[in-house]
Amino acid sequence: METPVQKVVNKNKLSISRIPAWAKDVIVGRAEEEFCGDYGMCVAQIVREANEYDCLKRKFFNGEYKVKLLNEANPDEKKKPEDEIRTGNGRVIKGGNK
């Protein structure tokens, strides 16, 4: 028969088997550096980051966000000469090249 303390411990216990050695080393190393050896918080953070990465990856690669280079943003737009200034009201002030 389980005591109330054993129920709480068993409820929060997680055992992972068949984990690659490199993954275990990553989790243990990161837990020691960032979480004072708390493996549970480390795994929770890794899962949270993986979910965020997966969400962003789906949005960018499914075309929800379109990322363009500055040069490709407006290919029809002609470059203005550098000696010309356009004011806020649309007036053009031409500079003089000697």
Backbone as a printed PyTorch tensor [residue, N CA C, xyz], in Angstrom:
tensor([[[  0.8410,  -1.1790,   0.0000],
         [  0.0000,   0.0000,   0.0000],
         [  0.8890,   1.2470,   0.0000]],

        [[  0.5350,   2.2280,  -0.8570],
         [  1.3330,   3.4450,  -0.9740],
         [  0.9030,   4.4790,   0.0460]],

        [[  1.8880,   5.1620,   0.5890],
         [  1.6020,   6.2720,   1.4900],
         [  1.3420,   7.5180,   0.6420]],

        [[  0.7620,   8.5790,   1.2220],
         [  0.5260,   9.8090,   0.4560],
         [  1.8090,  10.4010,  -0.1260]],

        [[  2.9180,  10.2640,   0.5870],
         [  4.1890,  10.7880,   0.0880],
         [  4.6420,   9.9840,  -1.1310]],

        [[  4.5000,   8.6720,  -1.0950],
         [  4.8910,   7.8380,  -2.2270],
         [  4.0450,   8.1480,  -3.4590]],

        [[  2.7650,   8.4580,  -3.2690],
         [  1.9020,   8.8060,  -4.3930],
         [  2.3970,  10.0780,  -5.0820]],

        [[  2.7900,  11.0630,  -4.2830],
         [  3.2830,  12.3210,  -4.8520],
         [  4.6070,  12.0840,  -5.5700]],

        [[  5.5060,  11.3190,  -4.9800],
         [  6.7970,  11.0420,  -5.5890],
         [  6.6090,  10.2580,  -6.8820]],

        [[  5.7610,   9.2390,  -6.8690],
         [  5.5370,   8.4370,  -8.0700],
         [  4.8280,   9.2360,  -9.1620]],

        [[  3.9820,  10.1730,  -8.7730],
         [  3.2770,  10.9960,  -9.7440],
         [  4.2460,  11.8880, -10.5180]],

        [[  5.2640,  12.4000,  -9.8620],
         [  6.2010,  13.3240, -10.4780],
         [  7.4660,  12.6520, -10.9890]],

        [[  7.5690,  11.3540, -10.8470],
         [  8.7740,  10.6440, -11.2570],
         [  8.7110,  10.3330, -12.7510]],

        [[  9.8270,  10.4820, -13.4170],
         [  9.9170,  10.1730, -14.8320],
         [ 11.1780,   9.3640, -15.0620]],

        [[ 11.0290,   8.2280, -15.6780],
         [ 12.1670,   7.3840, -15.9860],
         [ 12.2590,   7.2470, -17.4980]],

        [[ 13.4220,   7.5470, -18.0430],
         [ 13.6200,   7.4680, -19.4890],
         [ 14.6260,   6.3590, -19.7620]],

        [[ 14.2300,   5.4360, -20.6330],
         [ 15.1580,   4.3720, -21.0020],
         [ 15.4730,   4.4960, -22.4810]],

        [[ 16.5240,   3.8420, -22.8980],
         [ 16.9890,   3.8060, -24.2890],
         [ 17.2810,   5.1980, -24.8400]],

        [[ 17.9000,   6.0440, -24.0340],
         [ 18.2990,   7.3750, -24.4960],
         [ 19.7420,   7.2850, -24.9800]],

        [[ 20.0660,   7.8740, -26.1250],
         [ 21.4490,   7.8380, -26.6030],
         [ 22.3880,   8.5330, -25.6110]],

        [[ 23.6140,   8.0820, -25.5830],
         [ 24.5970,   8.6340, -24.6320],
         [ 24.8160,  10.1220, -24.8630]],

        [[ 24.8520,  10.5460, -26.1420],
         [ 25.0960,  11.9680, -26.4170],
         [ 23.9490,  12.8340, -25.8990]],

        [[ 22.6980,  12.3240, -26.0000],
         [ 21.5510,  13.0910, -25.5230],
         [ 21.5720,  13.1930, -23.9990]],

        [[ 21.9460,  12.1050, -23.3500],
         [ 22.0440,  12.1080, -21.8880],
         [ 23.1140,  13.1090, -21.4530]],

        [[ 24.2490,  13.1250, -22.1570],
         [ 25.3200,  14.0640, -21.8200],
         [ 24.8690,  15.5130, -21.9860]],

        [[ 24.0900,  15.7660, -23.0420],
         [ 23.5810,  17.1220, -23.2610],
         [ 22.6500,  17.5330, -22.1340]],

        [[ 21.7210,  16.6550, -21.7710],
         [ 20.7570,  16.9760, -20.7090],
         [ 21.4620,  17.1690, -19.3790]],

        [[ 22.3650,  16.2660, -19.0460],
         [ 23.0790,  16.3710, -17.7630],
         [ 23.9370,  17.6320, -17.7320]],

        [[ 24.6660,  17.9010, -18.8140],
         [ 25.5170,  19.0910, -18.8560],
         [ 24.7210,  20.3800, -18.7550]],

        [[ 23.6220,  20.4510, -19.5160],
         [ 22.8090,  21.6690, -19.4760],
         [ 22.1180,  21.8250, -18.1300]],

        [[ 21.6830,  20.7130, -17.5470],
         [ 21.0360,  20.7750, -16.2320],
         [ 22.0140,  21.2990, -15.1800]],

        [[ 23.2580,  20.8370, -15.2370],
         [ 24.2570,  21.3040, -14.2760],
         [ 24.5570,  22.7920, -14.4590]],

        [[ 24.6580,  23.2490, -15.7210],
         [ 25.0150,  24.6470, -16.0000],
         [ 23.8860,  25.6230, -15.7240]],

        [[ 22.6810,  25.2900, -16.1930],
         [ 21.5980,  26.2640, -16.1780],
         [ 20.5310,  26.0320, -15.1130]],

        [[ 20.4180,  24.8020, -14.5920],
         [ 19.3100,  24.4840, -13.7060],
         [ 19.7640,  23.8740, -12.3780]],

        [[ 20.9950,  24.0810, -12.0060],
         [ 21.5380,  23.5790, -10.7390],
         [ 21.2980,  22.0860, -10.5580]],

        [[ 21.4440,  21.3360, -11.6480],
         [ 21.3040,  19.8930, -11.5760],
         [ 19.8660,  19.3920, -11.5960]],

        [[ 18.8920,  20.2620, -11.8310],
         [ 17.4860,  19.8650, -11.8660],
         [ 17.1520,  19.3500, -13.2700]],

        [[ 17.1740,  18.0200, -13.4140],
         [ 16.9670,  17.4110, -14.7240],
         [ 15.5450,  17.6370, -15.2450]],

        [[ 14.5800,  17.6350, -14.3690],
         [ 13.1920,  17.8260, -14.7740],
         [ 12.9650,  19.1890, -15.4040]],

        [[ 13.4810,  20.2300, -14.7810],
         [ 13.3350,  21.5840, -15.3350],
         [ 14.1000,  21.7140, -16.6410]],

        [[ 15.2330,  21.0390, -16.7220],
         [ 16.0270,  21.0700, -17.9550],
         [ 15.2680,  20.4160, -19.1050]],

        [[ 14.6960,  19.2570, -18.8640],
         [ 13.9350,  18.5650, -19.9030],
         [ 12.7120,  19.3920, -20.2850]],

        [[ 12.0460,  20.0030, -19.3070],
         [ 10.8840,  20.8440, -19.6010],
         [ 11.2780,  22.0120, -20.4980]],

        [[ 12.4160,  22.6440, -20.2290],
         [ 12.8790,  23.7640, -21.0490],
         [ 13.2440,  23.3030, -22.4650]],

        [[ 13.8840,  22.1560, -22.5660],
         [ 14.2470,  21.6270, -23.8880],
         [ 12.9870,  21.3290, -24.7010]],

        [[ 11.9690,  20.7620, -24.0750],
         [ 10.7150,  20.4680, -24.7700],
         [ 10.0250,  21.7670, -25.1860]],

        [[ 10.0310,  22.7680, -24.3020],
         [  9.4300,  24.0680, -24.6240],
         [ 10.1290,  24.7020, -25.8280]],

        [[ 11.4660,  24.6780, -25.8400],
         [ 12.2230,  25.2440, -26.9560],
         [ 11.9720,  24.4660, -28.2490]],

        [[ 11.8580,  23.1480, -28.1460],
         [ 11.5940,  22.3330, -29.3350],
         [ 10.2220,  22.6650, -29.9130]],

        [[  9.2320,  22.8750, -29.0500],
         [  7.8970,  23.2360, -29.5320],
         [  7.8960,  24.6060, -30.2020]],

        [[  8.6100,  25.5710, -29.6260],
         [  8.7000,  26.9000, -30.2270],
         [  9.3960,  26.8200, -31.5880]],

        [[ 10.4690,  26.0700, -31.6530],
         [ 11.2000,  25.9120, -32.9090],
         [ 10.3140,  25.2740, -33.9700]],

        [[  9.5900,  24.2320, -33.5860],
         [  8.7190,  23.5410, -34.5270],
         [  7.6160,  24.4620, -35.0370]],

        [[  7.0550,  25.2640, -34.1590],
         [  6.0030,  26.2010, -34.5500],
         [  6.5440,  27.2380, -35.5330]],

        [[  7.6960,  27.8200, -35.2320],
         [  8.2910,  28.8070, -36.1300],
         [  8.6790,  28.1850, -37.4680]],

        [[  9.2120,  26.9890, -37.4240],
         [  9.6120,  26.3030, -38.6550],
         [  8.4000,  26.0780, -39.5580]],

        [[  7.2870,  25.6360, -38.9720],
         [  6.0790,  25.4210, -39.7670],
         [  5.5650,  26.7260, -40.3660]],

        [[  5.6030,  27.8100, -39.6010],
         [  5.1020,  29.0900, -40.1050],
         [  5.9590,  29.6150, -41.2450]],

        [[  7.2700,  29.5280, -41.1090],
         [  8.1450,  30.0620, -42.1500],
         [  8.1490,  29.1910, -43.3950]],

        [[  8.1630,  27.8870, -43.2490],
         [  8.2760,  27.0160, -44.4060],
         [  6.9360,  26.7030, -45.0610]],

        [[  5.8260,  26.9860, -44.3880],
         [  4.5160,  26.8070, -45.0020],
         [  4.0300,  28.0820, -45.6740]],

        [[  4.8300,  29.1070, -45.6670],
         [  4.4930,  30.3310, -46.3760],
         [  3.6260,  31.2910, -45.5910]],

        [[  3.4210,  31.0450, -44.3020],
         [  2.6200,  31.9810, -43.5170],
         [  3.3340,  33.3190, -43.3990]],

        [[  4.6370,  33.2610, -43.2760],
         [  5.4530,  34.4650, -43.2840],
         [  6.3140,  34.4310, -44.5370]],

        [[  6.3760,  35.5130, -45.2270],
         [  7.2120,  35.5710, -46.4240],
         [  8.4050,  36.4560, -46.1040]],

        [[  9.5700,  35.8770, -46.1710],
         [ 10.7930,  36.6050, -45.8930],
         [ 11.4960,  36.8490, -47.2170]],

        [[ 11.7740,  38.1040, -47.4940],
         [ 12.4430,  38.4470, -48.7480],
         [ 13.6770,  39.2690, -48.4370]],

        [[ 14.6210,  39.1580, -49.3140],
         [ 15.7920,  40.0060, -49.2080],
         [ 15.4060,  41.4160, -49.5990]],

        [[ 16.1160,  42.3980, -49.0900],
         [ 15.7790,  43.7850, -49.3900],
         [ 15.8360,  44.0710, -50.8780]],

        [[ 16.7930,  43.5170, -51.5800],
         [ 16.9150,  43.7630, -53.0150],
         [ 15.7750,  43.1300, -53.7990]],

        [[ 15.2040,  42.0510, -53.2690],
         [ 14.1400,  41.3640, -53.9770],
         [ 12.7590,  41.8720, -53.5910]],

        [[ 12.6700,  42.7360, -52.5840],
         [ 11.3730,  43.1860, -52.0870],
         [ 10.6070,  43.9610, -53.1480]],

        [[ 11.2570,  44.8930, -53.8440],
         [ 10.6250,  45.6930, -54.8810],
         [ 11.5160,  45.6980, -56.1160]],

        [[ 11.4640,  44.6530, -56.9250],
         [ 12.3770,  44.5840, -58.0740],
         [ 12.0650,  45.6400, -59.1380]],

        [[ 10.8040,  46.1190, -59.2160],
         [ 10.4330,  47.1030, -60.2310],
         [ 10.8230,  48.5200, -59.8450]],

        [[ 11.0900,  48.7080, -58.5650],
         [ 11.4280,  50.0480, -58.0940],
         [ 12.8210,  50.4310, -58.5600]],

        [[ 12.9040,  51.5770, -59.2140],
         [ 14.2070,  52.0350, -59.7110],
         [ 14.9660,  52.6960, -58.5730]],

        [[ 16.2600,  52.5450, -58.6160],
         [ 17.0840,  53.2030, -57.6060],
         [ 17.1380,  54.6870, -57.8900]],

        [[ 17.0070,  55.4430, -56.8250],
         [ 17.0890,  56.8930, -56.9630],
         [ 18.5480,  57.2980, -57.0280]],

        [[ 18.8320,  58.3030, -57.7930],
         [ 20.2040,  58.8070, -57.7770],
         [ 20.5350,  59.3250, -56.3830]],

        [[ 21.7740,  59.1530, -55.9890],
         [ 22.1610,  59.5460, -54.6410],
         [ 22.2210,  61.0560, -54.4640]],

        [[ 22.2120,  61.8080, -55.5580],
         [ 22.2930,  63.2540, -55.4440],
         [ 20.8980,  63.8880, -55.4390]],

        [[ 19.8790,  63.1220, -55.1320],
         [ 18.5110,  63.6120, -55.1370],
         [ 17.8750,  63.3420, -53.7800]],

        [[ 17.1350,  64.3330, -53.2580],
         [ 16.4610,  64.2030, -51.9730],
         [ 14.9770,  64.4340, -52.2050]],

        [[ 14.1400,  63.5380, -51.6830],
         [ 12.6900,  63.7050, -51.7960],
         [ 12.1640,  64.1210, -50.4220]],

        [[ 11.4590,  65.2340, -50.3800],
         [ 10.9180,  65.7440, -49.1180],
         [  9.6210,  65.0280, -48.7990]],

        [[  9.0880,  65.3140, -47.6230],
         [  7.8590,  64.6610, -47.1760],
         [  6.6540,  64.9830, -48.0430]],

        [[  6.6080,  66.1770, -48.6290],
         [  5.4620,  66.5360, -49.4810],
         [  5.6450,  66.0920, -50.9210]],

        [[  6.7310,  65.3790, -51.2360],
         [  6.9460,  64.8280, -52.5610],
         [  7.8480,  65.6710, -53.4550]],

        [[  8.2610,  66.8220, -52.9680],
         [  9.1360,  67.6710, -53.7580],
         [ 10.5320,  67.0690, -53.8600]],

        [[ 11.1620,  67.1830, -55.0040],
         [ 12.4950,  66.6110, -55.2270],
         [ 13.4990,  67.7490, -55.2420]],

        [[ 14.5450,  67.5880, -54.4230],
         [ 15.6410,  68.5480, -54.3940],
         [ 16.8400,  67.8510, -55.0080]],

        [[ 17.3170,  68.3880, -56.1090],
         [ 18.4530,  67.7780, -56.7890],
         [ 19.7370,  68.4130, -56.3010]],

        [[ 20.7060,  67.5680, -56.0510],
         [ 22.0080,  68.0620, -55.6370],
         [ 22.8760,  68.3200, -56.8390]],

        [[ 23.9110,  69.0170, -56.6530],
         [ 24.7750,  69.3270, -57.7860],
         [ 26.0630,  68.5390, -57.7110]],

        [[ 26.3240,  67.7770, -58.7390],
         [ 27.6080,  67.1090, -58.8640],
         [ 28.4610,  67.9240, -59.8080]],

        [[ 29.5920,  68.3350, -59.3540],
         [ 30.4700,  69.1900, -60.1870],
         [ 31.5020,  68.3690, -60.8600]]])
